[in-house]
């Protein structure tokens, strides 16, 4: 009997700054660990399919990125700004 392992990509977010004041200069968020990316925000209003984004939220915002690898497996990472 063979064993099948399902591996999710290790999606991570790196922010250009550890702190952010509202309002402030843009913060760069960079995702890694997958082939394609899909960003959303909460509160809603932001979407992107880039690996790296620049954000300037006017209120505390959580950014979520779903990373998908070459096999179609996906995983999620989140970061809060503000």
Secondary structure, DSSP 8 states (H G I E B T S, - for coil): -----------EEEES-S---SS-S-EEEEEESSSEEEEEEESS--EE-SSEEEE--SS-EEEEEEEE-TTS-EEEEEEEE-
